[in-house]
Amino acid sequence: MSEIFQSQDTLLPFIFAALMGVSILIYVVLDGFDLGIGVLFPFADDEERDRMIASIGPFWDANETWLVLAIGLLLVAFPVAHGVILSALYLPVAIMLIGLILRGVAFEFRVKAPAPWKRSWNGAFFAGSLMTALSQGWMLGLYIMGLGHTPFTMGFAVVTAVFLTVAYSFIGACWVILKTDGALQAKAVGWAKGGIWGVILGMGAVSAASPLVSTRIFDKWFTMPEVFVLALLPAAAALLIVGLWLSLRRLPRSDDKGSAWPFFLAVGVFVLGFGGMAYSFYPYVVPDRLTIYEAASAPESLLIMLVGVCVVLPLIAGYTVLSYTVFRGKATELSYY
């Protein structure tokens, strides 16, 4: 029995770290596009806003389930890291939660409230989306900088907050291209063409900063001969971005052909960016301070929790797949009746 748990000392923390990473990635992609739609609200008219809301109506609350799962996994599997990270990020986490609550309330009330209040609820939905996106970008920047609070790290956090918000608006625009047609789709193509530059600059800033703030990350990326293999990652991202730009230039089309390509290529860019970060920081859950093995709960506890995860995770994934399957196709007129 002791030999089994000795092997679990390394295997179980890795499994939970992988599950947490996948949950975060799925959340960033799925909730990223509906946060991005909220950020784009000021650039649309009232009828267009209704259709944008209709395009995310069946999905937005399920998308946030992946954030709950990721934070839950962090708490139960890496409680020490949970305390360190949440203590360093207490204020932006609080702002993010307020933004998510504001979004949820505004989402329901903007349609059901009397007409004179609709503009106010539209503003609340935009404010909640912006607060959530900016706070997540701020947390990303501080995490990359090792959770330190200095003028330099906070300046970098401001940069990542802005660029992540633009990236969310970009993938949100790509979702609108996929789910709508006509004038709104044409407008979304213009939004995406502008937002793609934020994605490029944001990925460039994170890619440049990570090796500079950690000699360990620098050595992981620029040691021979690994550097030649790892070069495939930014090369693949560059190819996807070129493909994105070319696909956007061909849109909109009267036959709607190719309208799905921008969204799925954007997902590919997000996946590659997340993969690069995961490689950079592994095996640390708190950058250069705590590894997943040092912060993990006891193997016996992790084994019991893994059984629960094996039940819960397929349910969440199944519901997500089902909702996107049932509500595929173009968004129709928004109605709650």
C-alpha positions in Angstrom: 0.0 0.0 0.0 2.8 2.4 0.8 4.3 1.9 -2.6 1.0 2.8 -4.2 0.8 6.0 -2.4 4.4 6.8 -3.1 3.7 6.7 -6.8 0.6 8.8 -6.2 2.7 11.5 -4.6 3.7 12.5 -8.1 0.9 11.1 -10.3 -2.2 12.5 -8.5 -0.9 16.1 -8.2 -0.1 16.1 -11.9 -3.6 14.8 -12.7 -5.3 17.5 -10.7 -3.0 20.2 -12.1 -3.9 19.0 -15.6 -7.6 19.0 -14.8 -7.4 22.4 -13.3 -5.5 23.7 -16.4 -8.0 22.2 -18.8 -10.9 23.8 -16.8 -9.2 27.2 -16.9 -8.6 26.9 -20.6 -12.2 25.9 -21.4 -13.4 28.8 -19.2 -11.1 31.3 -20.9 -12.4 30.2 -24.4 -16.1 29.8 -23.6 -16.7 32.6 -21.1 -14.1 34.7 -23.0 -16.4 35.1 -26.0 -19.5 36.0 -23.9 -17.5 38.5 -21.8 -16.2 39.8 -25.1 -19.7 40.3 -26.4 -20.5 42.4 -23.3 -17.4 44.5 -23.9 -18.6 45.1 -27.5 -22.0 46.4 -26.3 -21.2 50.1 -26.8 -20.4 49.6 -30.4 -23.8 48.0 -31.3 -27.3 49.5 -31.6 -30.2 48.3 -29.5 -31.5 45.7 -31.9 -28.0 44.3 -32.5 -27.4 44.0 -28.7 -30.6 41.9 -28.4 -29.3 39.5 -31.1 -25.8 39.4 -29.5 -27.5 38.5 -26.2 -29.5 35.8 -28.0 -26.3 34.3 -29.3 -25.0 33.6 -25.8 -28.3 33.1 -24.0 -28.2 29.3 -23.8 -24.5 29.1 -22.9 -23.3 31.9 -20.6 -24.2 30.5 -17.3 -22.9 27.0 -18.2 -19.6 28.6 -19.4 -19.0 30.0 -15.9 -19.3 26.5 -14.4 -15.8 25.8 -15.6 -14.4 28.7 -13.5 -16.1 27.3 -10.4 -14.6 23.9 -11.2 -11.1 25.3 -11.7 -11.2 27.3 -8.4 -12.7 24.2 -6.6 -9.9 22.0 -7.9 -7.3 24.6 -6.7 -8.9 24.7 -3.3 -9.2 21.0 -2.6 -6.1 19.7 -4.4 -3.6 22.6 -3.7 -5.0 24.3 -0.6 -1.6 26.0 0.3 -1.4 27.5 -3.2 -5.0 28.5 -3.0 -4.3 30.5 0.1 -1.2 32.2 -1.3 -2.8 33.0 -4.7 -6.1 34.3 -3.3 -4.4 36.3 -0.6 -2.2 38.1 -3.3 -5.2 38.6 -5.6 -8.0 39.3 -3.1 -9.0 42.7 -4.6 -9.2 41.7 -8.3 -11.0 38.5 -7.4 -13.6 40.5 -5.5 -14.0 42.9 -8.4 -14.3 39.9 -10.8 -17.1 38.4 -8.6 -18.9 41.7 -8.5 -18.7 42.0 -12.3 -20.0 38.4 -12.8 -22.9 39.1 -10.4 -23.7 42.4 -12.2 -23.6 40.6 -15.6 -25.9 37.9 -14.5 -28.5 40.3 -13.1 -28.3 42.6 -16.1 -28.6 39.7 -18.5 -32.0 38.8 -17.1 -33.3 42.3 -16.3 -32.4 44.1 -19.5 -35.1 42.2 -21.4 -37.7 41.8 -18.6 -37.5 45.4 -17.1 -39.7 48.2 -18.4 -38.3 49.9 -21.6 -37.0 53.1 -19.9 -34.7 50.9 -17.8 -33.2 48.9 -20.6 -30.5 51.4 -21.4 -29.3 51.3 -17.7 -29.2 47.5 -17.7 -27.3 47.5 -21.0 -24.8 49.7 -19.2 -24.7 47.4 -16.3 -24.0 44.4 -18.6 -21.2 46.2 -20.2 -19.7 47.4 -16.9 -19.9 43.9 -15.4 -18.2 42.4 -18.5 -15.5 45.0 -18.5 -14.9 44.6 -14.8 -14.6 40.9 -15.1 -12.3 41.0 -18.1 -10.0 43.6 -16.7 -9.7 41.9 -13.3 -8.8 38.6 -15.0 -6.2 40.3 -17.1 -4.8 42.0 -14.0 -4.6 38.7 -12.2 -2.9 37.1 -15.2 -0.2 39.8 -15.2 0.5 39.6 -11.5 0.7 35.8 -11.7 3.2 36.0 -14.5 5.2 38.4 -12.4 5.3 36.0 -9.5 2.4 37.7 -7.5 4.7 40.5 -6.4 3.4 44.1 -5.9 5.9 46.6 -7.3 5.4 49.5 -9.7 6.8 47.3 -12.5 4.6 44.3 -11.8 1.5 46.4 -11.5 2.4 48.2 -14.7 2.6 44.9 -16.5 -0.7 43.9 -14.9 -2.3 46.9 -16.4 -0.9 45.9 -19.8 -2.2 42.4 -19.6 -5.6 43.6 -18.3 -6.0 45.7 -21.4 -4.8 43.1 -23.8 -6.8 40.3 -22.3 -9.9 42.4 -22.5 -9.2 43.2 -26.2 -8.6 39.4 -26.7 -12.0 38.6 -25.2 -13.7 41.2 -27.4 -11.9 39.7 -30.4 -13.1 36.1 -29.8 -16.5 37.6 -28.9 -16.6 39.3 -32.3 -15.6 36.0 -33.9 -18.6 34.3 -32.1 -20.9 37.0 -33.4 -19.6 36.3 -37.0 -20.4 32.6 -36.5 -23.8 33.1 -34.9 -25.3 36.0 -36.9 -25.6 37.3 -40.5 -26.3 40.5 -42.4 -25.3 43.9 -41.1 -24.4 42.7 -37.6 -22.1 40.0 -39.0 -20.4 42.6 -41.2 -19.9 44.9 -38.2 -18.5 42.0 -36.2 -15.9 41.4 -39.0 -14.7 44.9 -38.5 -14.5 44.5 -34.7 -12.5 41.3 -35.2 -10.1 43.0 -37.6 -9.3 45.6 -35.0 -9.2 43.2 -32.1 -6.7 40.8 -33.7 -3.9 43.4 -33.1 -4.6 43.3 -29.4 -4.3 39.5 -29.4 -0.9 39.8 -31.2 0.4 42.4 -28.9 -0.9 40.6 -25.8 0.7 37.3 -26.7 3.9 39.1 -27.6 4.0 40.9 -24.2 3.4 37.7 -22.2 5.8 35.7 -24.3 8.6 38.3 -23.9 8.0 39.0 -20.2 7.8 35.4 -18.9 11.4 34.4 -19.7 12.7 37.8 -18.6 11.3 37.6 -15.0 12.4 34.0 -14.5 15.8 32.4 -15.4 14.1 29.0 -15.0 11.6 29.8 -17.7 14.3 31.3 -19.9 16.3 28.1 -19.6 13.3 26.0 -20.4 12.7 27.8 -23.6 16.2 28.7 -24.8 18.2 25.6 -24.0 19.6 23.6 -26.9 18.2 21.5 -28.6 14.8 22.1 -27.0 14.6 25.5 -28.5 14.2 24.1 -32.0 11.2 21.9 -30.9 9.6 24.7 -28.9 9.9 27.1 -31.8 7.1 25.1 -33.4 4.7 26.6 -30.8 5.0 30.3 -31.7 5.3 29.3 -35.4 2.0 27.5 -35.2 0.4 30.5 -33.5 1.7 32.8 -36.2 0.2 30.6 -38.9 -3.1 30.6 -37.1 -3.1 34.3 -36.9 -2.3 34.7 -40.6 -5.1 32.3 -41.3 -7.4 34.4 -39.1 -6.6 37.5 -40.9 -7.1 35.9 -44.3 -10.4 34.4 -43.3 -11.6 37.8 -41.9 -10.7 39.5 -45.2 -13.0 37.1 -47.1 -16.0 37.9 -44.9 -18.8 38.7 -44.9 -20.2 36.5 -47.7 -23.7 36.3 -49.0 -23.6 32.5 -48.7 -22.2 32.7 -45.2 -19.4 30.3 -46.2 -16.4 30.4 -43.9 -18.1 32.3 -41.1 -17.1 29.6 -38.6 -13.3 29.8 -39.4 -12.5 32.9 -37.4 -13.9 31.5 -34.2 -12.2 28.1 -34.4 -8.9 29.6 -35.5 -9.2 32.1 -32.5 -9.8 29.1 -30.2 -6.6 27.5 -31.6 -4.6 30.7 -30.9 -5.9 30.7 -27.3 -5.0 27.0 -26.9 -1.5 27.5 -28.1 -1.0 30.6 -25.9 -2.3 28.7 -22.9 -0.1 25.7 -23.7 3.0 27.9 -23.8 2.2 29.3 -20.4 1.5 25.9 -19.0 4.9 24.7 -20.2 6.6 27.8 -18.8 5.3 27.5 -15.3 5.2 23.7 -14.8 5.7 22.3 -12.2 5.0 25.5 -10.2 1.5 26.4 -9.2 2.8 29.5 -7.4 5.5 30.9 -9.8 9.0 29.9 -8.5 7.7 29.4 -5.0 5.5 26.3 -4.7 5.4 23.3 -7.0 2.2 21.3 -7.5 3.9 18.5 -5.5 4.7 20.7 -2.6 1.3 22.3 -2.5 -0.8 19.2 -3.0 -3.1 17.6 -0.5 -2.3 14.2 0.9 -2.4 11.4 -1.7 -5.3 9.7 0.3 -7.4 12.8 0.0 -6.6 13.4 -3.6 -7.6 9.8 -4.4 -11.0 10.2 -2.8 -11.5 13.6 -4.5 -10.5 12.1 -7.9 -13.5 9.7 -7.6 -15.8 12.7 -7.2 -14.2 14.5 -10.1 -14.7 11.5 -12.3 -18.4 11.8 -11.6 -18.8 15.6 -11.8 -16.5 16.4 -14.8 -18.3 14.2 -17.3 -21.6 15.7 -16.2 -20.3 19.3 -16.8 -18.7 18.3 -20.1 -21.8 16.5 -21.2 -24.1 19.4 -20.4 -21.7 21.8 -22.2 -21.6 19.6 -25.3 -25.4 19.1 -25.3 -26.2 22.8 -25.0 -23.9 23.8 -27.9 -25.3 20.9 -30.0 -29.0 21.7 -29.3 -28.6 25.5 -29.8 -26.3 25.3 -32.9 -27.0 27.5 -35.9 -27.7 31.2 -36.2 -29.1 33.2 -33.3 -32.7 34.2 -33.8 -34.7 37.1 -32.4 -34.4 37.5 -28.6 -37.5 36.5 -26.7 -38.4 35.3 -23.2 -41.9 34.4 -24.0 
